[in-house]
């Protein structure tokens, strides 16, 4: 998400749906005319990235709690913590 590929792709989606075969159709009007490379701004992008990392951590913790036995949870949670820390550092890196 550092280059806003997610948001750019979402903005290009109406154009793809309006011309799925690349034949020059224009079903939804000019779909790509309002393409904004940074629609959320810097703060919004950071918040979105933090939410994605947090959601991944929550899903990971839920999977660990469901799939491992009582004695095996500690190593899994340590590995999950390392991954979440690396994700947080990746977001805040310049």
Order of alpha helices (4+ residues) and beta strands (2+ residues): alpha-alpha-alpha
